Amino acid sequence: MSLPADGHLIIVGAGLAGYHAAYGVRRHGHRGRITIFGEEIRPAYDRPALSKAYLTGAVAEEDLLLDDPQDPLEVDWVSGLGVVGLAGSRNGTEPLGVRTADGAFHSADAVIITTGASACTLPAASPAAGPQEWSAAIRPYVLRNMDDALALRDTSLAGASVAVLGGGFLALEAAATCSERGAASVTVVAGEENPGAARLGSPVGQAIRTAHEARGVRFAPPTRARAVRSTLRGHEVLLADDSSLEAQVVICAIGARPRTEWLLGSGVTLTQDTSAVLCDDTGATEVPGVYAAGDCAQWASHSSGLRPVGHWQEAVEEAAVVAAALTDAQPAVLQEPYFWSDQFDLRIQGAGRIHLADTTTVLDGSPSEGNLLVSYSRGGEEIGVLGINRLRDVTRWRKTRRIRTTAPALAA
Ligand SMILES: Cc1cc2nc3c(=O)[nH]c(=O)nc-3n(C[C@H](O)[C@H](O)[C@H](O)COP(=O)(O)OP(=O)(O)OC[C@H]3O[C@@H](n4cnc5c(N)ncnc54)[C@H](O)[C@@H]3O)c2cc1C
């Protein structure tokens, strides 16, 4: 379905994918109205620095804004107003539009859902642990939006003991930042011995652990956190192996969940396991005129494992594909999947379909040197690389691997 030339486009979610979808639609010449609803009070901003340079004060809020004040997008931004419902039906008979939290209905010719994800928190303590062990007052810090990052940035960490729950990049970035900000101790509670080893291979997991330990970060024996309770000195994290850990500051970085609760009962299908919006590889849902992109969406090529979920580049590319589909423009040229992470002085970059590899080979460097180049292959064909402080190698690999479809054929 394409958007009529003077049609009204509504974008729900003023984040990375929402901004880039509007940008793409305008770039393809759409002259009609575009309204972007964002529940946050601030203009659309970029998130990666929230777990890194923003926490150390190296970048300010205005550095992260997506819209360029010198050349602003021609859109109606509606900030501080969440969307609570979607109207429209699979057979296209019900008028399309959204309902906002103030009760108003806004009709549209097309709707793009870009509501991102929210940080997972620990479940309430089990009855065995006792209900007194979990209360709203003991909410660990999370890192998903600017308010979360502001709360952590404004917390004094000098001399504090910090526990970071989770072994993904977000958790490790938070651990590195707390250490750089003078925490007396930083302990990571992760499910594996060498964080990232299961996904990226043991040389990478070892390199990451070695780099963190060399800078004073400690790793608890592999386990998961199950609850947090307050103590006289701060907090106690109860662990799945029945041990516990005391810390003055607790940061929970155990994953994210699509923000799709407002779509329950609408015509769009949500995936059973993650509640993401189910789409084809143009971002189209089962409701004509309704598309989804970014962290809230699951495209067909995600479910077949061909594209990753939850990375910056993926959100930008999906937004570009949706913009092209809505305006009947040439499909966007896509790159191989890509992610990066900054931890201390390490820049970790991964490109390609690493998660599908059957073989991992270290090409150069060593885990103990904080300098590593790793190749991933499947059936003998190289399908990805990862570099730690190997900017030039990873850039060169990405340049040679541009692809044109949203669902690249998987190497046999
Ligand atoms: C702290 C952090 C660090 C990251 N670092 C990296 C990194 O180093 N490398 C990398 O590759 N990726 C990184 N990412 C991932 C990347 O930033 C995300 O993939 C990207 O932001 C997803 O964009 P999005 O538009 O889908 O969601 P978001 O950017 O989260 O935007 C969604 C917006 O929709 C709003 N919204 C939600 N529900 C509603 C509603 N009902 N009505 C109105 N508005 C609503 C939300 O408030 C939010 O503003 C990081 C993410 C985070 C959180």
The ligand as an SDF file (V2000), in Angstrom:
LIG
                    3D

 53 58  0  0  0  0  0  0  0  0999 V2000
   21.2890    2.6730   26.5440 C   0  0  0  0  0  0  0  0  0  0  0  0
   21.3340    2.0910   25.1550 C   0  0  0  0  0  0  0  0  0  0  0  0
   22.5640    1.9460   24.4980 C   0  0  0  0  0  0  0  0  0  0  0  0
   22.6220    1.4090   23.2040 C   0  0  0  0  0  0  0  0  0  0  0  0
   23.8310    1.2660   22.5950 N   0  0  0  0  0  0  0  0  0  0  0  0
   23.9050    0.7180   21.3580 C   0  0  0  0  0  0  0  0  0  0  0  0
   25.1590    0.5280   20.7300 C   0  0  0  0  0  0  0  0  0  0  0  0
   26.2140    0.8740   21.2740 O   0  0  0  0  0  0  0  0  0  0  0  0
   25.1820   -0.0580   19.4870 N   0  0  0  0  0  0  0  0  0  0  0  0
   24.0200   -0.4470   18.8470 C   0  0  0  0  0  0  0  0  0  0  0  0
   24.0890   -1.0000   17.7270 O   0  0  0  0  0  0  0  0  0  0  0  0
   22.8080   -0.2630   19.4260 N   0  0  0  0  0  0  0  0  0  0  0  0
   22.7260    0.3020   20.6590 C   0  0  0  0  0  0  0  0  0  0  0  0
   21.4990    0.4730   21.2660 N   0  0  0  0  0  0  0  0  0  0  0  0
   20.2770    0.0430   20.5460 C   0  0  0  0  0  0  0  0  0  0  0  0
   19.6250    1.1720   19.7290 C   0  0  0  0  0  0  0  0  0  0  0  0
   19.7300    2.4120   20.3510 O   0  0  0  0  0  0  0  0  0  0  0  0
   18.1610    0.8040   19.5380 C   0  0  0  0  0  0  0  0  0  0  0  0
   18.1470   -0.3610   18.7340 O   0  0  0  0  0  0  0  0  0  0  0  0
   17.3480    1.9280   18.8880 C   0  0  0  0  0  0  0  0  0  0  0  0
   17.2280    3.0370   19.7370 O   0  0  0  0  0  0  0  0  0  0  0  0
   15.9550    1.4230   18.5240 C   0  0  0  0  0  0  0  0  0  0  0  0
   15.2240    2.4720   17.9770 O   0  0  0  0  0  0  0  0  0  0  0  0
   13.6170    2.5030   18.0700 P   0  0  0  0  0  0  0  0  0  0  0  0
   13.1930    3.7360   17.3480 O   0  0  0  0  0  0  0  0  0  0  0  0
   13.0780    1.2010   17.6740 O   0  0  0  0  0  0  0  0  0  0  0  0
   13.2880    2.6590   19.6350 O   0  0  0  0  0  0  0  0  0  0  0  0
   13.6010    3.8740   20.6070 P   0  0  0  0  0  0  0  0  0  0  0  0
   14.8140    4.6140   20.1590 O   0  0  0  0  0  0  0  0  0  0  0  0
   13.5930    3.2900   21.9710 O   0  0  0  0  0  0  0  0  0  0  0  0
   12.3530    4.8580   20.4480 O   0  0  0  0  0  0  0  0  0  0  0  0
   11.0370    4.4780   20.7930 C   0  0  0  0  0  0  0  0  0  0  0  0
   10.2950    5.7090   21.2980 C   0  0  0  0  0  0  0  0  0  0  0  0
    8.8950    5.4370   21.3250 O   0  0  0  0  0  0  0  0  0  0  0  0
    8.3460    5.9750   22.5210 C   0  0  0  0  0  0  0  0  0  0  0  0
    7.0800    5.2800   22.8250 N   0  0  0  0  0  0  0  0  0  0  0  0
    6.9160    4.0270   23.3340 C   0  0  0  0  0  0  0  0  0  0  0  0
    5.6130    3.7290   23.4480 N   0  0  0  0  0  0  0  0  0  0  0  0
    4.9280    4.8150   23.0150 C   0  0  0  0  0  0  0  0  0  0  0  0
    3.5370    5.1100   22.8660 C   0  0  0  0  0  0  0  0  0  0  0  0
    2.5740    4.2160   23.1720 N   0  0  0  0  0  0  0  0  0  0  0  0
    3.1810    6.3410   22.4080 N   0  0  0  0  0  0  0  0  0  0  0  0
    4.1220    7.2480   22.0560 C   0  0  0  0  0  0  0  0  0  0  0  0
    5.4540    7.0290   22.1740 N   0  0  0  0  0  0  0  0  0  0  0  0
    5.8490    5.8180   22.6180 C   0  0  0  0  0  0  0  0  0  0  0  0
    9.4310    5.7190   23.5420 C   0  0  0  0  0  0  0  0  0  0  0  0
    9.2340    6.5350   24.6810 O   0  0  0  0  0  0  0  0  0  0  0  0
   10.6740    6.0880   22.7280 C   0  0  0  0  0  0  0  0  0  0  0  0
   10.9530    7.4520   22.8200 O   0  0  0  0  0  0  0  0  0  0  0  0
   21.4200    1.0080   22.5550 C   0  0  0  0  0  0  0  0  0  0  0  0
   20.1810    1.1510   23.2110 C   0  0  0  0  0  0  0  0  0  0  0  0
   20.1290    1.6820   24.4890 C   0  0  0  0  0  0  0  0  0  0  0  0
   18.7980    1.8110   25.1920 C   0  0  0  0  0  0  0  0  0  0  0  0
  1  2  1  0
  2  3  1  0
  2 52  2  0
  3  4  2  0
  4  5  1  0
  4 50  1  0
  5  6  2  0
  6  7  1  0
  6 13  1  0
  7  8  2  0
  7  9  1  0
  9 10  1  0
 10 11  2  0
 10 12  1  0
 12 13  2  0
 13 14  1  0
 14 15  1  0
 14 50  1  0
 15 16  1  0
 16 17  1  0
 16 18  1  0
 18 19  1  0
 18 20  1  0
 20 21  1  0
 20 22  1  0
 22 23  1  0
 23 24  1  0
 24 25  2  0
 24 26  1  0
 24 27  1  0
 27 28  1  0
 28 29  2  0
 28 30  1  0
 28 31  1  0
 31 32  1  0
 32 33  1  0
 33 34  1  0
 33 48  1  0
 34 35  1  0
 35 36  1  0
 35 46  1  0
 36 37  1  0
 36 45  1  0
 37 38  2  0
 38 39  1  0
 39 40  1  0
 39 45  2  0
 40 41  1  0
 40 42  2  0
 42 43  1  0
 43 44  2  0
 44 45  1  0
 46 47  1  0
 46 48  1  0
 48 49  1  0
 50 51  2  0
 51 52  1  0
 52 53  1  0
M  END
$$$$
